[in-house]
C-alpha cells in the first residue's frame, strides 16, 4: 500500500487536475486537505470537461471515496451548487462515495463581504484574492469563533456560535462604516441547508484510520501551490492556509507516517495569478505566447495568469520545503514554438548572487533572475507518450531541469488529455 500527496510546486495552476485524475483511478480514496473554492481543477474525461472547486477529483470516478478534510473551508451553498452541477453531467454523489469532515469550517456570506471590503480598501496594496471569503474564514478558525459543520446539528448551538462570530465581524464593519450583518436570516438559511450538508458529515480521522487498516490506497489532494503557503510562500501575497505536503496529515487527521510519497506538479514554465513577486515574469511577446498557447486563465475566476520562464531556484526551494519525492512536469508542449528557452538558475540582489528566494517581500520584488539558455526544439510534442520520442533538445531541457532541481521527473504531460502523458515512475507502484 502507498499513500500519495499531490502538491503544486509553484504558485498553483500547474495542471494538478489532470495528474490527480490519473492517480485517482489507481487510488481507493481521494481527500482534499486545505483551501476552499478559490482553487479549481479542470478534468477532461471522455471529451467531457469537469471544473471542480471543492469536490475532490476522485468524485468523477466510479467506486472511489471522495473526502473533504478538516483543513478545508467550505462555502456550503457553493458546495451544494457544485454537487448539482456535477450530477447534471451524470456523476453520482451520495453518502457512500462522498464524506465531509464534521470539523471543517464554513465560509459564510459575511466572510465574502469582508474579503471584498478589504481588497477594495487596499487599492494598489491589494493581495489579489479571489474574493470568496477564504482568508476571513481561516481567520475566524484560528480566532476560535468559526462555525463548523458539526455546529449545524443544533439550532441552540448554532445561534450561540453565530452570536460570537458576528460580535467580532460587526465591530469591524462598524469601524469601516458598513452595515451590521443580521444573524436571524443567516441562521434560517443555514438550518434550511443543514440536512443536505450533515448527511455527508463524518469523523474523517476515524474513517482514514479504517481505510489504512483495510490497506486502501489514499490520495491526498492539495489546492494552490507551495509558493502560496501562508508560512513558506511570498508573504503577504499568499493564501491563508498551509499548502505544503505536511498539511495533508494535519488537514485530514492522520499522522505523517501515513504519507509514503510526495508528488510535486510543476509547469515547464512559470505562472502566477494575482499580485505579488514574480522574478521571471515576462511582460513581452514571449509572455503573451506562453499565456495564449497554455490557455492561462484561472479555472475559478477566469483571471489571466502572468507568465514567465521556469524558475529553477524556486522549484528547488519548494522541493526541499515540501519533501517532494518526484516531479510531474506539465505543459511541455507549450514551449514547442520557441527558438530559445530559459531557466532561472540564480538571483542577483544589490549586486550579490543568491541561490534561494529571500523571505522579505521587498527583496523578492527587487531580485533579478540569472538565466541559463537552451535551444528550442521547434517540433510538436503534443500527444507524445514515450520519452525516447521527444526531440533531443526537449530531452536536454528536461535533463537540465531534473539535474538542477534535484528531484526525479516521474512523468511528463504533453497535452491536457489524460492519455497524453509520458510515465517514468508511478508513485503508487514504488
Rosetta blueprint (number, residue, H / E / L):
1 X L
2 X L
3 X L
4 X E
5 X E
6 X E
7 X E
8 X E
9 X L
10 X L
11 X L
12 X L
13 X L
14 X L
15 X L
16 X H
17 X H
18 X H
19 X H
20 X H
21 X H
22 X H
23 X H
24 X H
25 X L
26 X L
27 X L
28 X L
29 X E
30 X E
31 X E
32 X E
33 X L
34 X L
35 X E
36 X L
37 X L
38 X L
39 X L
40 X L
41 X E
42 X E
43 X E
44 X E
45 X E
46 X L
47 X L
48 X E
49 X E
50 X E
51 X E
52 X E
53 X L
54 X L
55 X L
56 X L
57 X H
58 X H
59 X H
60 X H
61 X L
62 X L
63 X L
64 X L
65 X E
66 X E
67 X E
68 X E
69 X L
70 X L
71 X L
72 X E
73 X E
74 X E
75 X E
76 X H
77 X H
78 X H
79 X H
80 X H
81 X H
82 X H
83 X H
84 X H
85 X H
86 X H
87 X H
88 X L
89 X L
90 X L
91 X L
92 X L
93 X L
94 X L
95 X L
96 X L
97 X L
98 X E
99 X E
100 X E
101 X E
102 X L
103 X L
104 X L
105 X E
106 X E
107 X E
108 X L
109 X H
110 X H
111 X H
112 X H
113 X H
114 X H
115 X H
116 X H
117 X H
118 X H
119 X H
120 X H
121 X H
122 X H
123 X H
124 X H
125 X H
126 X L
127 X L
128 X L
129 X L
130 X L
131 X L
132 X L
133 X L
134 X H
135 X H
136 X H
137 X H
138 X H
139 X H
140 X H
141 X H
142 X H
143 X L
144 X L
145 X L
146 X L
147 X L
148 X E
149 X H
150 X H
151 X H
152 X H
153 X H
154 X L
155 X H
156 X H
157 X H
158 X H
159 X H
160 X H
161 X H
162 X H
163 X H
164 X H
165 X H
166 X H
167 X H
168 X H
169 X H
170 X H
171 X H
172 X H
173 X H
174 X H
175 X H
176 X L
177 X L
178 X L
179 X L
180 X L
181 X L
182 X L
183 X H
184 X H
185 X H
186 X H
187 X H
188 X H
189 X H
190 X H
191 X H
192 X H
193 X H
194 X H
195 X H
196 X H
197 X H
198 X H
199 X L
200 X L
201 X E
202 X E
203 X L
204 X H
205 X H
206 X H
207 X H
208 X H
209 X H
210 X H
211 X H
212 X H
213 X H
214 X L
215 X L
216 X L
217 X L
218 X E
219 X E
220 X E
221 X E
222 X E
223 X E
224 X E
225 X E
226 X H
227 X H
228 X H
229 X L
230 X L
231 X L
232 X L
233 X L
234 X L
235 X L
236 X L
237 X L
238 X L
239 X L
240 X L
241 X L
242 X L
243 X L
244 X L
245 X L
246 X L
247 X H
248 X H
249 X H
250 X H
251 X L
252 X L
253 X L
254 X L
255 X L
256 X H
257 X H
258 X H
259 X L
260 X L
261 X E
262 X E
263 X E
264 X E
265 X E
266 X E
267 X E
268 X L
269 X L
270 X E
271 X E
272 X E
273 X L
274 X L
275 X L
276 X L
277 X L
278 X L
279 X L
280 X L
281 X E
282 X L
283 X L
284 X L
285 X H
286 X H
287 X H
288 X H
289 X H
290 X H
291 X H
292 X H
293 X H
294 X L
295 X L
296 X L
297 X E
298 X L
299 X L
300 X L
301 X L
302 X L
303 X L
304 X E
305 X L
306 X E
307 X E
308 X E
309 X L
310 X E
311 X E
312 X H
313 X H
314 X H
315 X H
316 X H
317 X H
318 X H
319 X H
320 X H
321 X H
322 X H
323 X L
324 X L
325 X L
326 X E
327 X E
328 X E
329 X E
330 X E
331 X L
332 X H
333 X H
334 X H
335 X H
336 X L
337 X L
338 X L
339 X L
340 X E
341 X E
342 X E
343 X E
344 X E
345 X E
346 X E
347 X E
348 X E
349 X E
350 X L
351 X L
352 X E
353 X E
354 X E
355 X L
356 X L
357 X L
358 X L
359 X L
360 X L
361 X H
362 X H
363 X H
364 X H
365 X H
366 X H
367 X L
368 X E
369 X E
370 X E
371 X E
372 X E
373 X E
374 X E
375 X E
376 X L
377 X L
378 X L
379 X L
380 X L
381 X L
382 X L
383 X L
384 X L
385 X L
386 X L
387 X H
388 X H
389 X H
390 X L
391 X L
392 X H
393 X H
394 X H
395 X H
396 X H
397 X H
398 X H
399 X H
400 X H
401 X H
402 X H
403 X H
404 X H
405 X H
406 X L
407 X L
408 X E
409 X E
410 X E
411 X E
412 X E
413 X E
414 X L
415 X L
416 X L
417 X L
418 X L
419 X L
420 X L
421 X E
422 X E
423 X E
424 X L
425 X L
426 X L
427 X H
428 X H
429 X H
430 X L
